[in-house]
Amino acid sequence: MSQSLPSLREVFANDFRIGAAVNPVTIESQKQLLISHVNSLTAENHMKFEHLQPEEGRFTFDIADRIVDFARSHHMAVRGHTLVWHNQTPDWVFQDGQGHFISRDVLLERMKSHISAVVRRYKGKVYCWDVVNEAVADEGSEWLRSSKWRQIIGDDFIEQAFLCAHEADPDALLFYNDYNECFPKKREKIYTLVKSLRDKGIPIHGIGMQAHWSLTRPSLDEIRAAIERYASLDVVLHITELDVSMFEFHDHRKDLAAPTNEMIERQAERYEQIFTLFKEYRDVIESVTFWGMADDYTWLDYFPVQGRKNWPFLFDEQHEPKSAFWRVASI
């Protein structure tokens, strides 16, 4: 990789932080890209419940600590992800010794104990947290997802989580984070949720727009409308998990060993449009985090379609800048 590339964090120094999601492999394999281009890190998986407390009372902070130490040694901020989620939470959290669901009071205590231990450990090192992740229902008229958190505690599990996180670190910025956040029906559900929390005085400071987008969806108009709708709540916006898939979600093509020139050009145009829009709203968008850094590693490889490679980032599998990088760097 050429050392003369413009640094993304310097390109956008007057606009917003540039971040990347990392894991124990990529902080080594993509180390130079990270050092050159980002000033914010998010642990892709290793601050989630199943990694930090796989068994009750047994905390395993070693990998999360390593990621935080890496960030601090390179003067990077850290976004905490995530405290309460319906996925990647061990079964023991919701069950008693016989495998039956526990009571509301017991689950509340377990949730609060976990949040307190994690947030206090990283107080002063993690400046913001995705407190609750993906609690809003995708389809239909139902407002919230039917998760075990909701089934056992009730709808107020969300506000309880935010109150506990705020108590553990009153200085941390606290976010609600979700995907499909620009599609109008879900956008309005997210808006309604956050507004209801704000109206109750719950300490929620921001909305995380995951931004797992494709070459065509959501439209720029939908992205703009979502930014403006959320910003009207007087909260901070973070783009938390940005990638631009070469495929629609259930496109079953598996025969491509590399993206076509047309795909590369369409992705470059798409990234240029997206970052132009982000920059327009830099007064409310304070951070833009890619959910990875280069095409050699992405969660989109073989998901949701087995055998389908994806190329969603600004850097290719050899960590060389793609057309999309140059478009973004020249905005």
C-alpha positions as CSV (number, residue, x, y, z in Angstrom):
1,M,0.0,0.0,0.0
2,S,1.3,3.4,-0.9
3,Q,2.3,5.6,2.0
4,S,1.3,8.7,0.1
5,L,-2.4,8.1,0.3
6,P,-4.5,10.8,1.9
7,S,-5.6,9.8,5.4
8,L,-9.4,9.5,5.7
9,R,-9.4,10.8,9.2
10,E,-7.5,13.8,8.1
11,V,-9.7,14.4,5.1
12,F,-12.7,14.5,7.4
13,A,-11.0,16.0,10.4
14,N,-13.3,19.0,10.4
15,D,-16.4,16.9,9.8
16,F,-16.6,13.7,11.9
17,R,-14.5,10.8,13.3
18,I,-13.7,8.0,10.9
19,G,-13.9,4.6,12.5
20,A,-13.7,0.8,11.8
21,A,-14.9,-2.3,13.4
22,V,-12.1,-4.7,14.4
23,N,-11.4,-8.1,15.8
24,P,-8.3,-9.8,17.2
25,V,-7.2,-10.8,13.7
26,T,-7.8,-7.5,11.9
27,I,-6.0,-5.3,14.4
28,E,-2.9,-7.2,13.3
29,S,-3.7,-8.0,9.6
30,Q,-5.1,-4.5,8.9
31,K,-3.0,-2.7,11.4
32,Q,-1.4,-0.2,9.0
33,L,-4.7,0.7,7.3
34,L,-6.2,1.4,10.8
35,I,-3.2,3.5,12.0
36,S,-3.3,5.5,8.7
37,H,-7.0,6.1,8.3
38,V,-9.1,5.9,11.5
39,N,-9.4,7.6,14.8
40,S,-12.2,5.5,16.2
41,L,-12.5,1.7,16.8
42,T,-15.4,-0.5,17.6
43,A,-15.1,-4.2,18.7
44,E,-17.0,-6.1,16.1
45,N,-18.0,-8.9,18.5
46,H,-15.8,-8.9,21.6
47,M,-17.8,-6.5,23.7
48,K,-21.0,-8.4,23.2
49,F,-22.5,-10.3,26.1
50,E,-21.5,-13.9,25.0
51,H,-17.8,-12.8,24.8
52,L,-17.6,-10.8,28.0
53,Q,-19.7,-13.0,30.3
54,P,-20.1,-16.5,28.8
55,E,-21.0,-17.9,32.2
56,E,-22.6,-16.1,35.1
57,G,-20.0,-14.2,37.1
58,R,-17.1,-15.2,34.8
59,F,-16.0,-12.2,32.8
60,T,-13.5,-12.6,30.0
61,F,-12.2,-9.1,29.2
62,D,-8.9,-10.1,27.6
63,I,-9.7,-9.5,23.9
64,A,-11.8,-6.4,24.6
65,D,-8.9,-5.1,26.7
66,R,-6.5,-5.7,23.8
67,I,-8.7,-3.8,21.4
68,V,-9.1,-0.9,23.8
69,D,-5.3,-0.8,24.5
70,F,-4.6,-0.9,20.7
71,A,-6.9,2.1,20.2
72,R,-5.5,4.1,23.1
73,S,-1.9,3.4,22.0
74,H,-2.8,4.9,18.6
75,H,-4.8,7.9,19.9
76,M,-8.1,6.4,18.7
77,A,-11.5,6.8,20.4
78,V,-13.5,3.6,21.3
79,R,-17.2,3.0,20.7
80,G,-18.7,0.4,22.9
81,H,-20.8,-2.2,21.2
82,T,-23.1,-3.5,22.6
83,L,-24.7,-4.0,26.0
84,V,-28.2,-5.4,25.4
85,W,-29.1,-7.4,22.2
86,H,-31.3,-10.3,21.4
87,N,-28.4,-12.1,19.6
88,Q,-25.1,-13.3,21.0
89,T,-26.4,-13.4,24.5
90,P,-25.9,-16.7,26.4
91,D,-28.9,-18.8,27.4
92,W,-27.9,-18.7,31.0
93,V,-28.9,-15.0,31.1
94,F,-32.5,-15.9,30.7
95,Q,-32.8,-19.3,32.4
96,D,-32.6,-20.9,35.8
97,G,-30.8,-24.1,36.6
98,Q,-33.6,-26.2,35.2
99,G,-33.7,-24.3,31.9
100,H,-36.9,-22.4,32.7
101,F,-37.3,-18.6,32.1
102,I,-36.3,-16.6,35.2
103,S,-38.4,-13.8,36.7
104,R,-38.4,-10.2,35.6
105,D,-36.6,-9.2,38.8
106,V,-33.8,-11.7,38.3
107,L,-33.3,-10.8,34.7
108,L,-33.2,-7.1,35.6
109,E,-30.6,-7.8,38.2
110,R,-28.5,-9.8,35.7
111,M,-28.8,-7.1,33.1
112,K,-27.9,-4.4,35.5
113,S,-25.0,-6.3,36.9
114,H,-23.5,-7.0,33.5
115,I,-23.9,-3.4,32.3
116,S,-22.4,-2.0,35.5
117,A,-19.4,-4.3,35.4
118,V,-18.6,-3.6,31.7
119,V,-19.3,0.1,31.6
120,R,-17.4,0.8,34.8
121,R,-14.4,-1.2,33.6
122,Y,-14.1,1.0,30.5
123,K,-15.1,4.2,32.1
124,G,-12.8,7.0,30.7
125,K,-11.7,4.6,27.9
126,V,-14.9,4.0,26.0
127,Y,-16.6,7.3,25.3
128,C,-19.9,6.0,24.0
129,W,-22.0,2.9,24.1
130,D,-24.6,1.2,21.9
131,V,-26.7,0.4,25.0
132,V,-29.5,-1.4,23.2
133,N,-29.2,-2.9,19.8
134,E,-31.9,-3.8,17.3
135,A,-34.9,-3.8,19.6
136,V,-37.4,-2.5,17.0
137,A,-39.5,-4.9,15.0
138,D,-38.7,-5.1,11.3
139,E,-42.2,-5.9,9.9
140,G,-45.8,-5.4,10.6
141,S,-47.6,-3.2,13.1
142,E,-45.6,-4.6,16.1
143,W,-43.4,-1.8,17.6
144,L,-40.7,-3.8,19.4
145,R,-39.1,-7.1,18.6
146,S,-40.3,-10.1,20.6
147,S,-37.0,-10.8,22.3
148,K,-36.4,-12.7,25.5
149,W,-35.4,-9.4,27.1
150,R,-38.9,-8.0,26.3
151,Q,-40.8,-11.2,27.0
152,I,-39.4,-11.5,30.6
153,I,-38.8,-7.9,31.6
154,G,-41.4,-6.0,29.5
155,D,-41.1,-3.0,27.2
156,D,-39.2,-1.1,29.8
157,F,-36.1,-3.2,29.5
158,I,-34.8,-0.6,27.2
159,E,-35.1,2.4,29.5
160,Q,-33.8,0.2,32.4
161,A,-30.7,-0.5,30.3
162,F,-30.1,3.2,29.6
163,L,-30.5,4.2,33.2
164,C,-28.1,1.6,34.4
165,A,-25.4,2.5,31.8
166,H,-25.8,6.2,32.7
167,E,-25.3,5.4,36.4
168,A,-22.2,3.4,35.6
169,D,-20.6,6.2,33.5
170,P,-22.5,9.5,33.6
171,D,-20.0,11.0,31.1
172,A,-20.5,8.3,28.4
173,L,-22.7,9.1,25.4
174,L,-25.5,6.5,25.1
175,F,-27.0,5.3,21.8
176,Y,-29.8,3.2,20.5
177,N,-28.5,1.3,17.4
178,D,-30.4,-0.4,14.6
179,Y,-30.4,-1.5,10.9
180,N,-32.8,-0.8,8.1
181,E,-33.0,2.5,9.8
182,C,-33.7,4.5,6.6
183,F,-36.7,2.6,5.4
184,P,-39.7,4.7,6.3
185,K,-41.8,2.2,8.3
186,K,-38.9,1.2,10.5
187,R,-37.5,4.7,10.7
188,E,-40.8,5.9,12.3
189,K,-40.7,3.0,14.8
190,I,-37.1,4.0,15.8
191,Y,-38.1,7.7,16.0
192,T,-41.1,6.9,18.1
193,L,-39.0,4.7,20.5
194,V,-36.3,7.3,21.0
195,K,-38.8,10.1,21.3
196,S,-40.7,8.2,24.0
197,L,-37.4,7.7,25.9
198,R,-36.4,11.3,25.6
199,D,-39.9,12.4,26.7
200,K,-39.5,10.4,29.9
201,G,-36.1,11.9,30.6
202,I,-34.2,8.7,29.9
203,P,-30.5,9.4,29.3
204,I,-30.3,8.6,25.6
205,H,-28.0,10.9,23.7
206,G,-27.8,9.4,20.2
207,I,-29.0,7.1,17.5
208,G,-26.7,4.7,15.7
209,M,-27.6,4.3,12.0
210,Q,-25.9,1.0,11.1
211,A,-25.9,1.8,7.4
212,H,-25.6,-1.8,6.0
213,W,-26.5,-0.6,2.5
214,S,-26.2,-1.8,-1.1
215,L,-25.5,-0.2,-4.4
216,T,-29.1,0.8,-4.8
217,R,-30.9,0.7,-1.4
218,P,-31.8,2.8,0.5
219,S,-32.2,5.7,-1.8
220,L,-30.4,9.0,-1.0
221,D,-33.7,10.6,-0.4
222,E,-34.5,7.9,2.2
223,I,-31.1,8.4,3.9
224,R,-31.6,12.2,4.0
225,A,-35.1,11.8,5.4
226,A,-33.9,9.5,8.1
227,I,-31.0,11.8,9.1
228,E,-33.4,14.8,9.3
229,R,-36.1,12.9,11.2
230,Y,-33.7,11.6,13.8
231,A,-31.8,14.9,14.2
232,S,-35.2,16.5,15.0
233,L,-35.0,14.7,18.3
234,D,-32.0,16.8,19.2
235,V,-29.7,13.7,19.5
236,V,-26.3,13.0,18.1
237,L,-26.1,10.7,15.1
238,H,-23.4,8.1,14.5
239,I,-23.1,6.0,11.3
240,T,-22.1,2.9,13.2
241,E,-21.6,-0.1,10.8
242,L,-21.2,1.2,7.2
243,D,-20.6,-1.1,4.3
244,V,-21.9,-1.0,0.7
245,S,-22.7,-4.5,-0.5
246,M,-22.1,-5.3,-4.1
247,F,-25.4,-7.4,-3.9
248,E,-28.9,-7.0,-2.8
249,F,-29.5,-9.0,0.4
250,H,-30.9,-12.2,-1.2
251,D,-29.2,-12.0,-4.6
252,H,-28.0,-15.6,-5.0
253,R,-25.2,-15.0,-7.4
254,K,-22.1,-17.0,-6.3
255,D,-20.1,-17.2,-9.5
256,L,-18.0,-14.0,-9.2
257,A,-14.4,-14.4,-8.1
258,A,-14.0,-10.6,-8.3
259,P,-16.3,-7.7,-8.7
260,T,-16.9,-6.5,-12.3
261,N,-15.6,-3.1,-13.4
262,E,-19.2,-1.9,-13.6
263,M,-19.8,-3.0,-9.9
264,I,-16.6,-1.2,-8.8
265,E,-17.6,2.0,-10.6
266,R,-21.2,1.9,-9.2
267,Q,-19.8,1.4,-5.7
268,A,-17.5,4.3,-6.1
269,E,-20.3,6.5,-7.2
270,R,-22.5,5.3,-4.3
271,Y,-19.8,6.0,-1.7
272,E,-19.2,9.5,-3.2
273,Q,-22.9,10.2,-2.9
274,I,-23.2,8.9,0.6
275,F,-20.2,10.8,2.0
276,T,-21.2,14.0,0.2
277,L,-24.5,13.6,2.1
278,F,-22.8,12.8,5.4
279,K,-20.6,15.9,5.0
280,E,-23.7,18.0,4.4
281,Y,-25.0,16.9,7.8
282,R,-21.7,17.1,9.7
283,D,-23.4,19.3,12.3
284,V,-25.4,16.3,13.5
285,I,-23.3,13.3,12.4
286,E,-20.3,13.1,14.7
287,S,-18.8,9.7,13.7
288,V,-18.8,7.4,10.6
289,T,-17.6,3.9,11.3
290,F,-17.1,1.2,8.6
291,W,-18.0,-2.3,9.7
292,G,-14.5,-3.5,8.7
293,M,-11.7,-1.9,6.8
294,A,-10.8,-3.9,3.6
295,D,-12.3,-6.6,1.5
296,D,-10.2,-9.4,2.8
297,Y,-12.5,-9.6,5.8
298,T,-16.2,-8.7,6.0
299,W,-19.2,-10.2,7.8
300,L,-20.9,-10.1,4.4
301,D,-18.7,-12.9,3.0
302,Y,-21.0,-15.9,2.6
303,F,-23.8,-14.1,4.4
304,P,-26.7,-14.3,3.9
305,V,-25.9,-16.4,0.8
306,Q,-23.5,-19.2,1.3
307,G,-20.5,-19.2,-1.2
308,R,-20.9,-15.6,-2.1
309,K,-17.9,-13.3,-1.7
310,N,-18.5,-9.6,-1.2
311,W,-16.4,-6.5,-1.6
312,P,-18.1,-3.7,0.5
313,F,-15.2,-1.4,1.5
314,L,-12.9,1.3,0.2
315,F,-9.9,-1.0,0.2
316,D,-9.5,-4.3,-1.7
317,E,-8.3,-7.7,-0.5
318,Q,-4.7,-6.5,-0.9
319,H,-5.4,-3.3,1.1
320,E,-5.0,-1.2,-2.0
321,P,-7.4,1.8,-2.5
322,K,-10.4,1.2,-4.8
323,S,-12.0,3.8,-6.9
324,A,-14.4,4.3,-4.1
325,F,-11.6,5.4,-1.8
326,W,-10.4,8.1,-4.3
327,R,-13.9,9.4,-4.7
328,V,-14.4,9.7,-1.0
329,A,-11.0,11.2,-0.3
330,S,-11.6,13.9,-2.9
331,I,-14.9,15.2,-1.5
